[in-house]
């Protein structure tokens, strides 16, 4: 019998779209002066223009990087280094992605900036009363629970309270899935492999007038902000995937919501199953706690049966620290029994129905064994 292959770990990475034949034609270095280099440069310029159109920004405000982690590091550390002679504070919630929290830890440890991690309500008060430059980093969509944050409204409110506030949004889980208004947002990170684009490609929107110090130095590519030969083939693949998802955003949103709703029936079909969220969530992420069993054990059991999910961020850096769910206020028991299911437009309702029954059987079996 053919083994199942139900992939519900799209928040970690997504299956890439087939690379278009045209992308393979541009293998010249876009900085080279010969014909192949010039044609590759033109393809890169066109891709940057298309990406800028998707985000409704200027072409020179798009910096291509190696992914979301580099984009977040460039936004936070690049800005801190550019303003290190002034009093600068960097704020973030304690449940942000490691690629946000670790740069903050680095900045604090090496005296680059003062960093504060606290819930948003606390941050608002600190930002309001700060006399220096504030850099606030917030997620558009939580990578752990799928909580959606109204970053446009938050940004507008923080800037009203303190005009010296710079807003960075980690848009990795929201890009091409949720709408984004960059009017009051100064920097916005995105990643290729989260949207069926290429791994090793990402980008950062940097509003004109926001100054960054590059973290990589060399040939001065990407307007002098990010040195290194651009991965043009990967960029073209990513921009193509982004354009397709952007055009079908509402349709895909509804499709993912139906899949999530089907799998979320586990809350009624099984006892002691709780959804972990602070408020409104993305249809692409469902975080459930199956009380009484270890989430890690359930993930391995489901993997053996051909269903692929996770316990949260694939790149959590410090395993001994409190889990993201605990920092969000959930109990340790609830955090340890949590499993994150995440979807894409490639998933089907039938997959959710099949997975739901297998999960019911697996959880019931595990609970019976533990009760002996």
Order of alpha helices (4+ residues) and beta strands (2+ residues): beta-alpha-beta-alpha-beta-alpha-beta-alpha-beta-alpha-beta-beta-beta-alpha-alpha-alpha-beta-beta-alpha-beta-alpha-alpha-beta-alpha
